[in-house]
Amino acid sequence: MIIANLSNAMGVSGNEFEIRSLLYKLAKKYADSIKIDAMGNIVAYKKGAKSKRKLMIAAHMDEVGFVITGIDDKGFLKIARVGGIDPRICVDKRVIVGRDKIPGVITSKPIHLLNKSEREKIVPFSSLLVDIGAKDRDEVKKYLKLGDSIVFDTIFEKLNQKIIKGKAFDNRLGCYIVLELLKKNYEDDLYAVFTVQEEIGLRGANISAYNIMPDYAVILEATGAQDFPNKKDINISPELGKGTCITIKDGNSFASPELL
């Protein structure tokens, strides 16, 4: 299942090697030409029947995660966030570390050792470590190095006939849609772009847009469903299973009224 393979692949921002290799192989089947630019974006081109305009459809391939910033004497990994991750969801989470996919667990000071003040606070990210079961720093260095990426160990699966769960749906679902669109033929030239480093500032998308200079661009992105118990004054849109959302504006831009 393509969605499962896309979800399970590693691809933390700035280290998208595995997911890029997978997407390249899938997109190559349907493109007239395909390339990887200097930034690491995949640009798959399909010539249109009339080729009067350029249409760019993009989705980012990278995901949030962590990077190894240090290794202590006892073999624990010091980490930094890559992208927006709330430290409240990290404690005791299983993770996959490095290209060899070594299993690990995010750990912190046990609750029974916390004092009253510590128990009333969110565990600071600086206190989180990853335990891969190594006895010391030398053992870790046999398998890992500073700068290696870490992702959450969340395996894709179907919960029922309509609902799936997995990691990196933001934005591997968008990548899947781009692949499906690439299978079709169009009057205008199509540039199907799988961008990198979105989670740390839209870096790949900016480069692609200036390189292609499209007449129109459609960005496919994932967002969270709001259909859970909440206060009445909070917007409950979007809702799971009720279709696509169309963004009119966000913190950086307004969508074209012509396209809307």
For each residue, the residues with C-beta under 8 A, 3 or more apart:
1: 4 5 156
2: 5 6 26 176 179
3: 6 7 156 164 166 172 173 176
4: 1 7 8 156 166
5: 1 2 8 9 22
6: 2 3 9 19 22 23 168 172 175 176
7: 3 4 156 166 167 168 169 172
8: 4 5 155 156 166 167
9: 5 6 18 19 22 168 172
10: 15 17 18 19 96 99 101 149 151
11: 15 16 17 18 19 20 61 62 63 151 168
12: 15 16 62 63 64 65 66 67 82 83 149 150 151
13: 16 62 63 64 65 82 83 196 197 198 199 200
14: 62 67 82 196 197 200
15: 10 11 12 67 149
16: 11 12 13 19 20 40 61 62 196
17: 10 11 20 21 99
18: 9 10 11 21 22 99
19: 6 9 10 11 16 22 23 61 62 63 168 172
20: 11 16 17 23 24 36 40 42 61 194 196
21: 17 18 24 25
22: 5 6 9 18 19 25 26
23: 6 19 20 26 27 42 61 175 179 194
24: 20 21 27 28 34 36 42
25: 21 22 28 29
26: 2 22 23 29 179
27: 23 24 30 31 34 42 44 178 179 182 192 194
28: 24 25 31 34 44
29: 25 26
30: 27 44 46 179 182 183
31: 27 28 34 44 45 46 182 192
32: 45 46 47
33: 44 45
34: 24 27 28 31 42 43 44 45
35: 42 43
36: 20 24 40 41 42 43
37: 40 41 43 207 208 211
38:
39: 196 197 203 204 207 208
40: 16 20 36 37 196 197 204
41: 36 37 193 194 195 196 204 207 208
42: 20 23 24 27 34 35 36 61 193 194
43: 34 35 36 37 191 192 193 208 211 212
44: 27 28 30 31 33 34 182 191 192 193 194
45: 31 32 33 34 189 190 191 192
46: 30 31 32 182 185 186 189 190 192
47: 32 51 189
48: 51 52 53 55 185 186 187 188 189 190
49: 185 186 187
50: 187 188
51: 47 48 188 189
52: 48 187 188
53: 48 188 189 215 216
54: 188 189 191 212 213 214 215 216
55: 48 186 188 189 190 191 214 215 216 217 218
56: 191 193 208 209 212 214 216 217 218
57: 178 181 190 191 192 193 217 218 220
58: 178 192 193 194 195 205 208 217 218 219 220
59: 171 174 175 177 178 193 194 195 219 220 221
60: 171 174 175 194 195 196 197 198 199 204 205 221
61: 11 16 19 20 23 42 171 172 175 194 195 196
62: 11 12 13 14 16 19 83 195 196 197 198 199 204
63: 11 12 13 19 83 151 167 168 170 172 199
64: 12 13 81 82 83 84 85 170 199
65: 12 13 82 83 85 149 150 151 152
66: 12 79 80 81 82 85 95 130 149 150 151
67: 12 14 15 79 80 82 147 148 149 150
68: 71 77 78 79 97 130 144 145 146 147 148 149 150
69: 78 79 80 146
70: 77 78 146
71: 68 75 76 77 78 137 140 141 144 146
72: 75 76 78 129 137
73: 136 137
74: 135 136 137
75: 71 72 131 132 134 135 136 137 139 140
76: 71 72 107 129 130 131
77: 68 70 71 97 104 129 130 131 132 140 144 150
78: 68 69 70 71 72 129
79: 66 67 68 69 106 128 129 130 150
80: 66 67 69
81: 64 66 84 85 125
82: 12 13 14 64 65 66 67 85 149 199 200
83: 12 13 62 63 64 65 199 200
84: 64 81 199
85: 64 65 66 81 82 89 90
86: 89 90
87: 90 91 122 123 124 125 128
88: 91 122 123
89: 85 86 93
90: 85 86 87 93 106 123 125 128
91: 87 88 106 107 108 123 128
92: 105 106 107
93: 89 90 105 106 152 153
94: 103 104 105 152 153
95: 66 103 104 105 106 130 150 151 152 153
96: 10 101 102 103 104 150 151 152 153
97: 68 77 101 102 103 104 130 132 144 148 149 150
98: 101 102 143 144 148 149 150
99: 10 17 18 148
100: 143
101: 10 96 97 98
102: 96 97 98 132 143 144
103: 94 95 96 97 132 153
104: 77 94 95 96 97 130 131 132 133 150
105: 92 93 94 95 130 131
106: 79 90 91 92 93 95 128 129 130
107: 76 91 92 128 129 130 131
108: 91 123 127 128 129
109: 113 114 118 123 127
110: 113 114
111: 114 119
112:
113: 109 110
114: 109 110 111 118 119
115: 118 119
116: 119 120
117: 120 121
118: 109 114 115 121
119: 111 114 115 116
120: 116 117
121: 117 118 124
122: 87 88
123: 87 88 90 91 108 109 127 128
124: 87 121 127 128
125: 81 87 90 128
126:
127: 108 109 123 124
128: 79 87 90 91 106 107 108 123 124 125
129: 72 76 77 78 79 106 107 108
130: 66 68 76 77 79 95 97 104 105 106 107 150
131: 75 76 77 104 105 107
132: 75 77 97 102 103 104 140 143 144
133: 104
134: 75 137 139 140
135: 74 75 139
136: 73 74 75 139 140
137: 71 72 73 74 75 134 140 141
138: 141 142
139: 75 134 135 136 142 143
140: 71 75 77 132 134 136 137 143 144
141: 71 137 138 144 145
142: 138 139
143: 98 100 102 132 139 140
144: 68 71 77 97 98 102 132 140 141 148
145: 68 141 148
146: 68 69 70 71
147: 67 68
148: 67 68 97 98 99 144 145
149: 10 12 15 65 66 67 68 82 97 98
150: 12 65 66 67 68 77 79 95 96 97 98 104 130
151: 10 11 12 63 65 66 95 96 167 168
152: 65 93 94 95 96 167
153: 93 94 95 96 103
154: 165 166 167
155: 8 166
156: 1 3 4 7 8 164 165 166 167
157: 164 165 166
158: 161 163 164
159: 163 164 165
160: 163
161: 158
162: 241
163: 158 159 160 240
164: 3 156 157 158 159
165: 154 156 157 159
166: 3 4 7 8 154 155 156 157 169
167: 7 8 63 151 152 154 156
168: 6 7 9 11 19 63 151 171 172
169: 7 166 172 173 222
170: 63 64 173 174 221 222 223
171: 59 60 61 168 174 175 198 220 221 222
172: 3 6 7 9 19 61 63 168 169 175 176
173: 3 169 170 176 177 222
174: 59 60 170 171 177 178 220 221 222
175: 6 23 59 60 61 171 172 178 179 194
176: 2 3 6 172 173 179 180
177: 59 173 174 180 181 220
178: 27 57 58 59 174 175 181 182 192 193 194 220
179: 2 23 26 27 30 175 176 182 183 192
180: 176 177 183 184
181: 57 177 178 184 190 192
182: 27 30 31 44 46 178 179 190 192
183: 30 179 180
184: 180 181
185: 46 48 49
186: 46 48 49 55 189 190
187: 48 49 50 52
188: 48 50 51 52 53 54 55 215
189: 45 46 47 48 51 53 54 55 186
190: 45 46 48 55 57 181 182 186
191: 43 44 45 54 55 56 57 212 214
192: 27 31 43 44 45 46 57 58 178 179 181 182
193: 41 42 43 44 56 57 58 59 178 205 208 212
194: 20 23 27 41 42 44 58 59 60 61 175 178
195: 41 58 59 60 61 62 198 204 205 208
196: 13 14 16 20 39 40 41 60 61 62 203 204
197: 13 14 39 40 60 62 200 201 202 203 204
198: 13 60 62 171 195 201 202 203 204 205
199: 13 60 62 63 64 82 83 84
200: 13 14 82 83 197 203
201: 197 198
202: 197 198 205 206 252
203: 39 196 197 198 200 206 207
204: 39 40 41 60 62 195 196 197 198 207 208
205: 58 60 193 195 198 202 208 209 219
206: 202 203 209 210
207: 37 39 41 203 204 210 211
208: 37 39 41 43 56 58 193 195 204 205 211 212
209: 56 205 206 212 213 214 217
210: 206 207 213
211: 37 43 207 208
212: 43 54 56 191 193 208 209
213: 54 209 210
214: 54 55 56 191 209 217
215: 53 54 55 188
216: 53 54 55 56 256 259
217: 55 56 57 58 209 214
218: 55 56 57 58 259
219: 58 59 205
220: 57 58 59 171 174 177 178
221: 59 60 170 171 174 247
222: 169 170 171 173 174
223: 170 238 245
224:
225: 228 238 239 240
226: 230 234 235 236 237 238 239
227: 236 238 239 240
228: 225
229:
230: 226 234 236
231: 234
232:
233:
234: 226 230 231
235: 226
236: 226 227 230 239
237: 226 245
238: 223 225 226 227 242 245
239: 225 226 227 236 242
240: 163 225 227
241: 162
242: 238 239
243:
244:
245: 223 237 238
246: 255 260
247: 221 250 255
248: 254 255 260
249: 253 254 255
250: 247 253
251:
252: 202
253: 249 250
254: 248 249
255: 246 247 248 249 259 260
256: 216 259 260
257: 260
258:
259: 216 218 255 256
260: 246 248 255 256 257
